[in-house]
Amino acid sequence: MNENQFSSLLTLIVPPVIQKITQNSNISEEKAITAFYCSKLYHELSVEDSKLWHYGPAMLYSMYQDELITGSYDYPEEA
């Protein structure tokens, strides 16, 4: 996948994760965006080789919550 394709993919993946953060937290969308973009998860998600982009918004949100609570997250096992 080239850089433009990957950037386009991120623009599809990130908004639903931000929406889940705002729906399940008592923070504004602006704060949710800032918090997510500053997270380790987003940093790794933005690297194509991490392959995090193939997880859905619900899984990425769960991983983000794990990072907030524990400071880290585990890669889920695939079925």
N, CA and C atoms as a LAMMPS dump frame, in Angstrom:
ITEM: TIMESTEP
0
ITEM: NUMBER OF ATOMS
237
ITEM: BOX BOUNDS ff ff ff
-5.0000000000000000e+02 5.0000000000000000e+02
-5.0000000000000000e+02 5.0000000000000000e+02
-5.0000000000000000e+02 5.0000000000000000e+02
ITEM: ATOMS id mol type element x y z
1 1 1 N 0.864 -1.167 0
2 1 2 C 0 0 0
3 1 3 C 0.91 1.228 0
4 2 1 N 0.584 2.224 -0.847
5 2 2 C 1.427 3.413 -0.878
6 2 3 C 1.007 4.401 0.224
7 3 1 N 1.788 5.434 0.399
8 3 2 C 1.567 6.404 1.487
9 3 3 C 0.2 7.075 1.386
10 4 1 N -0.23 7.448 0.199
11 4 2 C -1.538 8.09 0.032
12 4 3 C -2.677 7.139 0.388
13 5 1 N -2.556 5.895 0.006
14 5 2 C -3.583 4.907 0.338
15 5 3 C -3.652 4.703 1.85
16 6 1 N -2.496 4.63 2.479
17 6 2 C -2.468 4.427 3.93
18 6 3 C -3.046 5.638 4.651
19 7 1 N -2.705 6.835 4.23
20 7 2 C -3.265 8.052 4.828
21 7 3 C -4.784 8.086 4.682
22 8 1 N -5.267 7.685 3.524
23 8 2 C -6.711 7.62 3.294
24 8 3 C -7.368 6.603 4.215
25 9 1 N -6.715 5.487 4.399
26 9 2 C -7.232 4.46 5.294
27 9 3 C -7.339 4.988 6.723
28 10 1 N -6.32 5.711 7.177
29 10 2 C -6.362 6.282 8.534
30 10 3 C -7.519 7.262 8.692
31 11 1 N -7.826 8.017 7.645
32 11 2 C -8.935 8.973 7.747
33 11 3 C -10.281 8.261 7.86
34 12 1 N -10.328 6.992 7.502
35 12 2 C -11.541 6.201 7.674
36 12 3 C -11.586 5.498 9.031
37 13 1 N -10.433 5.135 9.558
38 13 2 C -10.354 4.376 10.803
39 13 3 C -10.486 5.263 12.038
40 14 1 N -9.821 6.406 12.045
41 14 2 C -9.722 7.224 13.256
42 14 3 C -11.053 7.843 13.708
43 15 1 N -11.866 8.439 12.835
44 15 2 C -13.096 9.087 13.321
45 15 3 C -14.036 8.191 14.133
46 16 1 N -14.269 6.923 13.749
47 16 2 C -15.123 6.093 14.591
48 16 3 C -14.52 5.812 15.977
49 17 1 N -13.2 5.747 16.052
50 17 2 C -12.552 5.555 17.356
51 17 3 C -12.759 6.808 18.212
52 18 1 N -12.575 7.976 17.626
53 18 2 C -12.81 9.24 18.348
54 18 3 C -14.265 9.301 18.809
55 19 1 N -15.178 8.889 17.958
56 19 2 C -16.591 8.901 18.317
57 19 3 C -16.854 7.996 19.521
58 20 1 N -16.246 6.826 19.557
59 20 2 C -16.408 5.928 20.701
60 20 3 C -15.828 6.547 21.967
61 21 1 N -14.717 7.232 21.839
62 21 2 C -14.115 7.883 23.01
63 21 3 C -15.067 8.942 23.562
64 22 1 N -15.618 9.783 22.698
65 22 2 C -16.517 10.843 23.168
66 22 3 C -17.823 10.263 23.704
67 23 1 N -18.323 9.188 23.12
68 23 2 C -19.563 8.568 23.593
69 23 3 C -19.397 7.931 24.964
70 24 1 N -18.21 7.396 25.235
71 24 2 C -18.004 6.63 26.465
72 24 3 C -17.205 7.369 27.529
73 25 1 N -16.838 8.597 27.263
74 25 2 C -16.064 9.398 28.213
75 25 3 C -16.752 10.739 28.392
76 26 1 N -16.414 11.402 29.436
77 26 2 C -17 12.718 29.699
78 26 3 C -16.036 13.806 29.232
79 27 1 N -15.626 13.733 27.963
80 27 2 C -14.729 14.74 27.403
81 27 3 C -15.258 15.195 26.047
82 28 1 N -14.842 16.378 25.661
83 28 2 C -15.275 16.931 24.373
84 28 3 C -14.587 16.194 23.227
85 29 1 N -15.128 16.375 22.038
86 29 2 C -14.525 15.768 20.862
87 29 3 C -13.101 16.296 20.657
88 30 1 N -12.909 17.585 20.889
89 30 2 C -11.573 18.176 20.733
90 30 3 C -10.568 17.515 21.671
91 31 1 N -10.959 17.309 22.926
92 31 2 C -10.053 16.661 23.888
93 31 3 C -9.835 15.198 23.528
94 32 1 N -10.881 14.548 23.016
95 32 2 C -10.745 13.146 22.608
96 32 3 C -9.753 13.022 21.453
97 33 1 N -9.864 13.927 20.501
98 33 2 C -8.944 13.92 19.358
99 33 3 C -7.508 14.119 19.828
100 34 1 N -7.312 15.112 20.664
101 34 2 C -5.962 15.392 21.175
102 34 3 C -5.415 14.195 21.947
103 35 1 N -6.235 13.623 22.819
104 35 2 C -5.78 12.49 23.632
105 35 3 C -5.431 11.292 22.756
106 36 1 N -6.279 11.012 21.765
107 36 2 C -6.003 9.863 20.903
108 36 3 C -4.748 10.076 20.071
109 37 1 N -4.608 11.264 19.492
110 37 2 C -3.424 11.532 18.679
111 37 3 C -2.131 11.549 19.502
112 38 1 N -2.234 11.755 20.788
113 38 2 C -1.051 11.743 21.657
114 38 3 C -0.773 10.356 22.241
115 39 1 N -1.633 9.4 21.967
116 39 2 C -1.485 8.069 22.556
117 39 3 C -0.423 7.236 21.836
118 40 1 N 0.093 6.261 22.567
119 40 2 C 1.027 5.306 21.974
120 40 3 C 0.323 4.514 20.87
121 41 1 N -0.96 4.209 21.12
122 41 2 C -1.718 3.44 20.145
123 41 3 C -1.785 4.164 18.806
124 42 1 N -2.109 5.445 18.811
125 42 2 C -2.173 6.175 17.548
126 42 3 C -0.793 6.237 16.896
127 43 1 N 0.217 6.459 17.695
128 43 2 C 1.573 6.511 17.141
129 43 3 C 1.883 5.208 16.405
130 44 1 N 1.521 4.096 17.014
131 44 2 C 1.79 2.81 16.365
132 44 3 C 0.83 2.566 15.198
133 45 1 N -0.434 2.97 15.35
134 45 2 C -1.425 2.835 14.279
135 45 3 C -0.981 3.578 13.029
136 46 1 N -0.323 4.704 13.21
137 46 2 C 0.086 5.526 12.07
138 46 3 C 1.303 4.968 11.327
139 47 1 N 1.837 3.85 11.807
140 47 2 C 2.933 3.154 11.13
141 47 3 C 2.336 1.932 10.435
142 48 1 N 2.337 1.945 9.133
143 48 2 C 1.683 0.883 8.365
144 48 3 C 2.152 -0.51 8.763
145 49 1 N 3.439 -0.667 9.009
146 49 2 C 3.992 -1.984 9.329
147 49 3 C 3.475 -2.573 10.636
148 50 1 N 2.872 -1.75 11.489
149 50 2 C 2.338 -2.269 12.748
150 50 3 C 1.136 -3.181 12.511
151 51 1 N 0.475 -2.982 11.389
152 51 2 C -0.716 -3.746 11.007
153 51 3 C -1.907 -3.504 11.946
154 52 1 N -1.827 -2.495 12.821
155 52 2 C -2.966 -2.177 13.683
156 52 3 C -4.164 -1.694 12.881
157 53 1 N -3.923 -1.178 11.699
158 53 2 C -4.987 -0.628 10.878
159 53 3 C -6.011 -1.669 10.458
160 54 1 N -5.696 -2.932 10.563
161 54 2 C -6.682 -3.934 10.156
162 54 3 C -7.68 -4.287 11.256
163 55 1 N -7.49 -3.746 12.469
164 55 2 C -8.48 -3.921 13.534
165 55 3 C -9.599 -2.902 13.362
166 56 1 N -10.789 -3.253 13.779
167 56 2 C -11.929 -2.353 13.683
168 56 3 C -11.922 -1.31 14.781
169 57 1 N -12.802 -0.319 14.661
170 57 2 C -12.882 0.754 15.658
171 57 3 C -13.141 0.256 17.076
172 58 1 N -13.992 -0.758 17.233
173 58 2 C -14.286 -1.269 18.583
174 58 3 C -13.03 -1.847 19.23
175 59 1 N -12.263 -2.606 18.471
176 59 2 C -11.033 -3.199 19.011
177 59 3 C -10.001 -2.114 19.31
178 60 1 N -9.857 -1.157 18.401
179 60 2 C -8.896 -0.068 18.63
180 60 3 C -9.3 0.755 19.849
181 61 1 N -10.596 0.988 20.025
182 61 2 C -11.069 1.706 21.209
183 61 3 C -10.737 0.916 22.473
184 62 1 N -10.951 -0.385 22.446
185 62 2 C -10.624 -1.232 23.593
186 62 3 C -9.133 -1.18 23.915
187 63 1 N -8.321 -1.211 22.886
188 63 2 C -6.872 -1.123 23.09
189 63 3 C -6.494 0.245 23.655
190 64 1 N -7.155 1.293 23.173
191 64 2 C -6.917 2.644 23.683
192 64 3 C -7.284 2.715 25.166
193 65 1 N -8.415 2.134 25.535
194 65 2 C -8.827 2.118 26.944
195 65 3 C -7.799 1.372 27.796
196 66 1 N -7.304 0.249 27.298
197 66 2 C -6.261 -0.493 28.016
198 66 3 C -5.033 0.384 28.238
199 67 1 N -4.656 1.133 27.207
200 67 2 C -3.498 2.023 27.335
201 67 3 C -3.749 3.083 28.407
202 68 1 N -4.948 3.643 28.437
203 68 2 C -5.255 4.652 29.446
204 68 3 C -5.181 4.087 30.851
205 69 1 N -5.68 2.879 31.033
206 69 2 C -5.753 2.266 32.361
207 69 3 C -4.409 1.706 32.813
208 70 1 N -3.729 1.006 31.911
209 70 2 C -2.513 0.29 32.306
210 70 3 C -1.229 0.898 31.767
211 71 1 N -1.357 1.791 30.789
212 71 2 C -0.173 2.357 30.164
213 71 3 C 0.327 1.549 28.982
214 72 1 N -0.347 0.429 28.7
215 72 2 C 0.036 -0.392 27.551
216 72 3 C -1.197 -1.14 27.049
217 73 1 N -1.016 -1.883 25.987
218 73 2 C -2.102 -2.69 25.416
219 73 3 C -1.488 -3.916 24.78
220 74 1 N -2.309 -4.926 24.636
221 74 2 C -1.866 -6.152 24
222 74 3 C -2.516 -6.25 22.627
223 75 1 N -1.823 -6.885 21.717
224 75 2 C -2.412 -7.16 20.414
225 75 3 C -3.393 -8.327 20.606
226 76 1 N -4.613 -8.177 20.138
227 76 2 C -5.579 -9.275 20.267
228 76 3 C -5.171 -10.454 19.395
229 77 1 N -5.538 -11.636 19.843
230 77 2 C -5.296 -12.831 19.035
231 77 3 C -6.379 -12.888 17.982
232 78 1 N -6.002 -13.267 16.798
233 78 2 C -6.978 -13.372 15.718
234 78 3 C -7.531 -14.786 15.675
235 79 1 N -8.812 -14.872 15.383
236 79 2 C -9.478 -16.195 15.334
237 79 3 C -9.226 -16.859 14.008
